[in-house]
Amino acid sequence: MSSAAPTAPDAVPDQAVLAVDRPSRRLRPARLLTAVHRRRADVTVVLLFVALAGWLTHGLWPDPAARVLALNPEDQALYEWFLAVDSRALLGDFDLLTGRLNAPDGVNLMTNTTVIALGVLLAPVTLSFGAPVTFALLAMANLAGTAIAWYLLFTRVLRARRLAAALGAALCGFGPGMVSQSNSHLHMTAQWLVPLIVWLVVRMLRAADPAGTADGPDRRRVVSSAVGLAAAVTAQVFVGEEVLFLCAITLLVMAVTYAVADRNLARRALPGFAAGMMLAAGLALVVLAWPLWFQFAGPQGVSDGMFSPHYFSADLRSWWTVSPLSIAGGDGAARLTTGPAEYNTFLGLPLLLVAAAYALWLGRRPLVAACVVGTLVTGALSLGPRVVVDGERTAVPGPYALLSGLPVVDGALPMRFALAVLPLIATLLVLAVDRALRGTGLARRLVPAAVGVALLPLLPTPLPTAERPPLPEFVTGGHWRQCVEPGGVLVPVPLATPKQPWPMRWATAADAAFGMPEGFFIGPYGRGGTAAMGTYAQPTSALLAEVGRRGGQPVIGDEQRRQAAEDAEFWGASCVALADGTPHADSLRGTLEQLYGPATRIADAWTWRV
């Protein structure tokens, strides 16, 4: 991005990134009409994005409490529990170490992807309508909000034409990776702060450039940008740290590339820009120091990642394959990834070819170079420690092998680096279409048409949904209060596990007013205190889980009854509950009566006070 004045219409967007804001002029009638037209166009684009997000998630909306995302229902149950726990902040009952799961040890909310900021922000919705409604709202709002935020960045910072900005923003918000992550990964789709972070970095660079104004660097604007950046980064930590990590890596690669491509700008702006970044980092650290310590070194915290980078690596072939969640996708592509929530590559050959062609057409502009290098680096990192081609792991090492084992990096899945490619390719498309629209001749029609043809196969289809079993009246009717006091521990039978988290829906429906043992979460239960999914099953929960799977009537003696009493005491449990309709309910009831004595009937559940 050269600091010299543009000499051709196609140079305007690149120059605009470092343009200094000019004083506003009085609006004449013609200018006023133009402003109204542009505002109407912006509103139209926003409404289209909201409508598309609503259409993609419409399967949840007839009854969010009775519908579930069919491709990843386990994580949906987990995130709805997160939202219920987060909402308790509005009631003054919230701590980063919550005892509402994994009693008595609790769960470190910073270690888990608990979207705390979103849960607290929408606490009124959760407490009024239930966590499933909040989940459905966020699934839709994250897609639309991310697209809208990128649209504003493209039109305000790149000064791109609205058609160009809309096409690029649509890819950012509704690209294959975003739609795939919408299958219950709220922390990955909440990317609407990323364009704000990018804008604040660009704003700081503008202000730090002495050539930007006649008076030299604008120190006041550097400081205000640093304060805003610190606030945005802090907020993103409590929304989704992995997205912030990917954003930081991508911006670092782009900044280095840009500095090499425009060394004059780097020399001029580096002192002020570096000072601003240090100020932003210092301010953010003041706020985040304790939460981050709590995450990595606090109670129930972990300092490592639990997901194998070898398993969560992108297949090289997946890059030129179309996602099964797109209109041109096929079921055969599913074998190229780990699951339907990780179609992070799957951009299709047409889009890759168009992006490459336009990168060459745009020439050696610094912003283009930064986007190209960023795409190549993050795309290569997505391939993991060893390159996988068509399901076969080769002996070829991937660039990620250089990062594997480093602190913090362990917590990121290699294949998710591909999510950073969406806005990078989108920026190239925006620059190309905008350049074409500012010119004349065949390119004015051909370039946007080629982008449309490349994006059409990626048009997403609605997220598949399914009915989920109704919750017992024992929970929904508030009858659980006859069995356990609010804040106490209720033991559902069978207990929740990472593979079977459904009993956590009981606590979610009760706004997490009671605690539960064990469950689905990340905690320090691996070898040597490393990260693991869930905790150790106590002997009684393991016994009940086996009966719940196979049925039958196990032999119960004094030793089992003694162990059951010890486990109940360990959990701090007040009540054990078995709802009607539970698989092998008769066998479970018989086992529980041998362990804890006669049952008490409350609504549609059998209960035991322990």
ZAMARGU-4260 file (C-alpha; in steps of 0.2 Angstrom, whole numbers, plus 5000, padded with zeros to 4 digits):
<rodrens>
0) 5000/5000/5000 | 5010/5015/4994 | 5009/5031/5003 | 5011/5041/4986 | 4995/5049/4979
5) 4985/5037/4967 | 4988/5040/4949 | 4974/5028/4942 | 4956/5024/4948 | 4961/5006/4952
10) 4974/5013/4965 | 4960/5021/4976 | 4956/5006/4987 | 4974/5002/4992 | 4978/5021/4995
15) 4962/5022/5005 | 4969/5011/5019 | 4981/5024/5024 | 4971/5039/5019 | 4969/5052/5032
20) 4952/5057/5037 | 4947/5074/5028 | 4936/5087/5036 | 4918/5084/5031 | 4910/5096/5018
25) 4893/5104/5018 | 4881/5092/5009 | 4874/5100/4993 | 4858/5093/4987 | 4867/5081/4974
30) 4878/5075/4988 | 4863/5073/5000 | 4854/5062/4987 | 4870/5052/4984 | 4872/5049/5003
35) 4854/5043/5005 | 4856/5031/4990 | 4872/5024/4998 | 4863/5023/5015 | 4849/5013/5007
40) 4861/5002/4998 | 4869/4998/5015 | 4853/4994/5023 | 4848/4983/5009 | 4865/4973/5010
45) 4863/4972/5029 | 4845/4965/5027 | 4850/4952/5014 | 4864/4946/5026 | 4851/4944/5041
50) 4839/4935/5029 | 4852/4923/5023 | 4858/4919/5041 | 4840/4917/5046 | 4837/4905/5032
55) 4852/4895/5036 | 4847/4893/5054 | 4828/4892/5051 | 4827/4874/5056 | 4830/4879/5075
60) 4817/4893/5075 | 4800/4884/5076 | 4804/4878/5093 | 4822/4880/5099 | 4820/4870/5114
65) 4813/4855/5104 | 4825/4857/5089 | 4844/4853/5088 | 4858/4855/5075 | 4858/4837/5069
70) 4877/4837/5064 | 4884/4841/5081 | 4870/4840/5095 | 4883/4836/5108 | 4892/4853/5107
75) 4875/4861/5106 | 4870/4854/5123 | 4887/4860/5130 | 4885/4878/5123 | 4868/4879/5130
80) 4874/4874/5147 | 4888/4887/5145 | 4875/4901/5141 | 4865/4896/5156 | 4880/4897/5168
85) 4885/4914/5160 | 4868/4921/5162 | 4869/4919/5181 | 4880/4934/5181 | 4865/4944/5180
90) 4859/4936/5196 | 4875/4940/5205 | 4880/4921/5205 | 4895/4919/5194 | 4913/4914/5196
95) 4927/4909/5184 | 4927/4892/5193 | 4909/4886/5193 | 4903/4871/5204 | 4888/4869/5193
100) 4897/4854/5184 | 4910/4842/5189 | 4905/4843/5208 | 4914/4845/5219 | 4930/4850/5209
105) 4921/4862/5197 | 4925/4868/5180 | 4937/4882/5175 | 4927/4893/5163 | 4942/4901/5156
110) 4949/4884/5151 | 4933/4880/5142 | 4926/4889/5127 | 4912/4897/5137 | 4909/4912/5127
115) 4907/4922/5143 | 4905/4939/5135 | 4891/4933/5124 | 4882/4924/5138 | 4883/4938/5150
120) 4877/4951/5136 | 4862/4940/5132 | 4858/4934/5150 | 4841/4943/5149 | 4836/4933/5134
125) 4842/4917/5142 | 4833/4920/5159 | 4817/4925/5150 | 4816/4912/5136 | 4829/4899/5139
130) 4847/4895/5133 | 4841/4886/5117 | 4833/4902/5111 | 4849/4912/5115 | 4859/4898/5106
135) 4848/4899/5090 | 4850/4918/5091 | 4869/4918/5092 | 4870/4905/5078 | 4861/4917/5066
140) 4868/4933/5073 | 4886/4927/5072 | 4885/4924/5053 | 4876/4940/5049 | 4886/4950/5061
145) 4902/4944/5054 | 4897/4948/5036 | 4890/4965/5041 | 4906/4970/5050 | 4917/4965/5035
150) 4906/4974/5023 | 4908/4990/5034 | 4927/4988/5034 | 4927/4985/5015 | 4917/5001/5012
155) 4924/5012/5025 | 4942/5008/5025 | 4945/5001/5007 | 4932/5013/5001 | 4926/4999/4990
160) 4910/5000/4979 | 4896/4992/4988 | 4894/4977/4976 | 4912/4973/4978 | 4911/4974/4997
165) 4895/4964/4998 | 4903/4950/4988 | 4918/4949/4999 | 4908/4951/5015 | 4897/4937/5010
170) 4912/4925/5008 | 4918/4931/5025 | 4902/4928/5034 | 4895/4913/5024 | 4910/4904/5017
175) 4911/4885/5020 | 4921/4886/5036 | 4910/4898/5044 | 4894/4888/5039 | 4903/4872/5045
180) 4908/4880/5062 | 4890/4886/5064 | 4886/4868/5069 | 4887/4872/5087 | 4904/4881/5088
185) 4899/4898/5094 | 4916/4903/5099 | 4922/4901/5081 | 4908/4910/5072 | 4908/4925/5083
190) 4921/4934/5072 | 4912/4951/5071 | 4925/4959/5082 | 4939/4954/5070 | 4935/4968/5057
195) 4935/4981/5071 | 4952/4975/5077 | 4959/4976/5059 | 4952/4994/5057 | 4960/4999/5074
200) 4976/4993/5068 | 4975/5002/5051 | 4969/5018/5060 | 4984/5017/5071 | 4996/5015/5056
205) 4988/5030/5048 | 4990/5040/5063 | 5008/5035/5065 | 5013/5039/5048 | 5022/5056/5048
210) 5018/5059/5029 | 4999/5056/5033 | 4997/5075/5038 | 5006/5091/5037 | 5009/5091/5056
215) 5017/5074/5057 | 5011/5059/5067 | 4994/5061/5075 | 4999/5055/5093 | 4981/5058/5100
220) 4974/5046/5087 | 4988/5033/5090 | 4983/5033/5108 | 4964/5032/5105 | 4967/5018/5093
225) 4978/5009/5106 | 4964/5011/5119 | 4951/5004/5107 | 4962/4990/5101 | 4965/4985/5119
230) 4946/4985/5123 | 4942/4975/5107 | 4956/4962/5111 | 4950/4960/5129 | 4932/4958/5123
235) 4937/4945/5110 | 4946/4935/5124 | 4930/4932/5132 | 4921/4928/5116 | 4933/4916/5108
240) 4952/4916/5111 | 4956/4905/5096 | 4948/4917/5084 | 4959/4931/5092 | 4975/4919/5090
245) 4971/4916/5071 | 4968/4935/5069 | 4985/4940/5077 | 4995/4927/5067 | 4987/4933/5051
250) 4990/4951/5055 | 5008/4948/5060 | 5011/4939/5043 | 5003/4953/5033 | 5012/4967/5043
255) 5029/4959/5040 | 5025/4957/5021 | 5018/4975/5020 | 5033/4982/5028 | 5045/4973/5016
260) 5034/4978/5001 | 5033/4997/5007 | 5049/5000/5016 | 5047/5019/5016 | 5031/5017/5025
265) 5039/5005/5037 | 5053/5017/5041 | 5041/5032/5044 | 5028/5024/5054 | 5037/5011/5064
270) 5041/5021/5079 | 5024/5028/5082 | 5015/5011/5077 | 5026/5001/5088 | 5023/5013/5103
275) 5004/5012/5100 | 5005/4993/5099 | 5015/4992/5115 | 5002/5003/5124 | 4988/4992/5117
280) 4996/4977/5124 | 5000/4984/5141 | 4982/4990/5143 | 4975/4974/5138 | 4987/4964/5149
285) 4981/4975/5164 | 4964/4968/5162 | 4968/4951/5156 | 4983/4946/5167 | 4972/4938/5181
290) 4959/4929/5169 | 4974/4922/5159 | 4983/4916/5174 | 4967/4908/5180 | 4965/4899/5164
295) 4982/4892/5163 | 4988/4890/5181 | 4972/4893/5192 | 4961/4879/5199 | 4955/4866/5186
300) 4966/4876/5173 | 4976/4868/5160 | 4991/4875/5150 | 4991/4863/5136 | 4980/4858/5122
305) 4971/4841/5121 | 4968/4839/5102 | 4980/4830/5092 | 4987/4841/5078 | 4990/4826/5067
310) 4971/4821/5068 | 4965/4839/5066 | 4975/4843/5050 | 4967/4848/5033 | 4968/4836/5019
315) 4977/4845/5004 | 4963/4839/4992 | 4950/4847/5003 | 4955/4864/4997 | 4949/4862/4979
320) 4934/4851/4984 | 4917/4859/4988 | 4909/4858/5005 | 4895/4845/5008 | 4886/4860/5016
325) 4886/4870/5000 | 4873/4867/4985 | 4887/4860/4974 | 4894/4849/4987 | 4894/4830/4988
330) 4894/4817/5002 | 4910/4810/4996 | 4920/4825/5003 | 4915/4821/5021 | 4930/4809/5022
335) 4942/4823/5019 | 4939/4831/5036 | 4936/4826/5054 | 4918/4830/5054 | 4904/4841/5048
340) 4909/4855/5060 | 4927/4857/5052 | 4924/4860/5033 | 4936/4874/5035 | 4945/4872/5018
345) 4933/4866/5004 | 4934/4882/4994 | 4932/4873/4977 | 4943/4875/4962 | 4934/4889/4954
350) 4936/4901/4968 | 4955/4897/4970 | 4958/4899/4952 | 4949/4916/4951 | 4958/4922/4967
355) 4975/4918/4960 | 4971/4926/4943 | 4965/4942/4951 | 4980/4942/4963 | 4991/4942/4947
360) 4979/4955/4938 | 4980/4967/4953 | 4999/4968/4952 | 5013/4971/4965 | 5003/4981/4977
365) 5008/4979/4995 | 4990/4975/5001 | 4989/4962/4988 | 5006/4955/4992 | 5001/4954/5011
370) 4984/4945/5007 | 4993/4933/4995 | 5007/4929/5008 | 4994/4928/5022 | 4984/4916/5012
375) 4999/4905/5008 | 5005/4904/5026 | 4989/4901/5035 | 4984/4889/5021 | 5000/4879/5023
380) 4999/4879/5042 | 4981/4871/5041 | 4990/4856/5033 | 4997/4851/5050 | 5013/4843/5055
385) 5012/4830/5040 | 5004/4833/5024 | 4988/4823/5021 | 4982/4820/5003 | 4966/4811/5000
390) 4966/4803/5017 | 4983/4797/5016 | 4996/4804/5028 | 5013/4807/5018 | 5030/4809/5024
395) 5031/4827/5019 | 5032/4838/5034 | 5020/4853/5035 | 5025/4870/5041 | 5015/4868/5057
400) 5028/4856/5063 | 5039/4871/5066 | 5025/4877/5079 | 5020/4861/5086 | 5023/4860/5105
405) 5024/4878/5107 | 5014/4886/5122 | 4997/4892/5117 | 4999/4885/5099 | 4994/4868/5106
410) 4977/4874/5110 | 4973/4878/5091 | 4968/4865/5079 | 4979/4866/5063 | 4964/4865/5051
415) 4956/4880/5058 | 4970/4891/5051 | 4961/4889/5035 | 4947/4900/5043 | 4959/4915/5041
420) 4960/4912/5022 | 4942/4917/5020 | 4944/4936/5023 | 4961/4936/5014 | 4954/4929/4998
425) 4938/4940/5001 | 4949/4956/5001 | 4957/4951/4985 | 4940/4949/4977 | 4935/4965/4984
430) 4950/4974/4977 | 4948/4966/4960 | 4929/4969/4958 | 4931/4987/4964 | 4945/4990/4952
435) 4934/4983/4938 | 4919/4994/4943 | 4929/5009/4943 | 4935/5006/4925 | 4927/5004/4908
440) 4926/4990/4895 | 4924/4972/4896 | 4932/4970/4913 | 4918/4980/4922 | 4906/4966/4918
445) 4918/4951/4917 | 4927/4952/4934 | 4911/4953/4945 | 4903/4939/4934 | 4918/4928/4937
450) 4917/4931/4955 | 4899/4927/4956 | 4902/4911/4946 | 4916/4906/4958 | 4905/4909/4973
455) 4889/4901/4967 | 4894/4883/4970 | 4898/4888/4988 | 4881/4895/4992 | 4877/4887/5008
460) 4862/4876/5012 | 4852/4877/5028 | 4860/4868/5043 | 4852/4851/5046 | 4841/4850/5061
465) 4831/4837/5071 | 4819/4834/5085 | 4827/4831/5102 | 4818/4822/5116 | 4808/4832/5128
470) 4814/4836/5145 | 4805/4828/5160 | 4792/4838/5169 | 4802/4835/5185 | 4814/4848/5178
475) 4804/4860/5167 | 4790/4861/5180 | 4803/4866/5194 | 4799/4850/5204 | 4817/4847/5206
480) 4816/4860/5220 | 4808/4846/5231 | 4823/4836/5229 | 4838/4848/5230 | 4840/4866/5236
485) 4845/4879/5223 | 4864/4878/5223 | 4864/4860/5228 | 4870/4845/5218 | 4858/4834/5209
490) 4863/4817/5201 | 4854/4813/5185 | 4855/4795/5180 | 4864/4790/5170 | 4877/4804/5173
495) 4882/4816/5159 | 4898/4812/5150 | 4907/4819/5135 | 4899/4807/5123 | 4882/4808/5131
500) 4880/4825/5138 | 4861/4825/5137 | 4858/4826/5156 | 4866/4843/5156 | 4850/4849/5148
505) 4842/4847/5165 | 4853/4860/5172 | 4852/4871/5157 | 4833/4871/5158 | 4834/4876/5176
510) 4846/4891/5172 | 4860/4881/5180 | 4852/4883/5197 | 4859/4867/5203 | 4876/4858/5201
515) 4879/4841/5194 | 4894/4828/5195 | 4905/4824/5181 | 4900/4830/5163 | 4906/4837/5147
520) 4920/4849/5149 | 4939/4851/5148 | 4949/4849/5164 | 4966/4843/5171 | 4962/4825/5171
525) 4974/4818/5158 | 4991/4810/5162 | 5001/4821/5174 | 4987/4834/5175 | 4986/4838/5156
530) 4970/4843/5148 | 4957/4830/5145 | 4939/4829/5141 | 4928/4825/5156 | 4934/4818/5172
535) 4936/4801/5180 | 4920/4791/5182 | 4917/4786/5200 | 4913/4768/5203 | 4894/4771/5206
540) 4893/4782/5190 | 4902/4769/5180 | 4890/4755/5187 | 4875/4765/5182 | 4882/4769/5165
545) 4884/4751/5161 | 4866/4747/5167 | 4860/4761/5156 | 4869/4754/5141 | 4865/4736/5143
550) 4851/4734/5155 | 4850/4719/5166 | 4851/4718/5185 | 4869/4718/5192 | 4873/4710/5209
555) 4873/4723/5222 | 4881/4719/5239 | 4887/4729/5254 | 4903/4734/5245 | 4893/4742/5231
560) 4881/4751/5244 | 4896/4757/5254 | 4904/4764/5238 | 4887/4772/5232 | 4886/4781/5249
565) 4904/4787/5247 | 4902/4793/5230 | 4886/4803/5235 | 4896/4811/5249 | 4911/4815/5237
570) 4899/4823/5225 | 4890/4833/5239 | 4874/4826/5232 | 4857/4830/5239 | 4847/4820/5227
575) 4848/4806/5214 | 4835/4807/5200 | 4829/4795/5186 | 4816/4801/5174 | 4803/4791/5165
580) 4808/4787/5147 | 4827/4784/5151 | 4833/4769/5142 | 4833/4753/5153 | 4823/4763/5166
585) 4817/4748/5175 | 4834/4741/5177 | 4841/4757/5183 | 4827/4759/5195 | 4830/4742/5202
590) 4849/4745/5204 | 4846/4762/5212 | 4834/4755/5225 | 4847/4742/5230 | 4860/4755/5232
595) 4850/4769/5240 | 4834/4761/5246 | 4815/4765/5241 | 4812/4778/5229 | 4801/4794/5230
600) 4790/4798/5215 | 4791/4817/5210 | 4781/4821/5194 | 4788/4810/5181 | 4804/4805/5190
605) 4810/4793/5204 | 4821/4801/5217 | 4832/4796/5231 | 4838/4808/5245 | 4856/4804/5249
</rodrens>
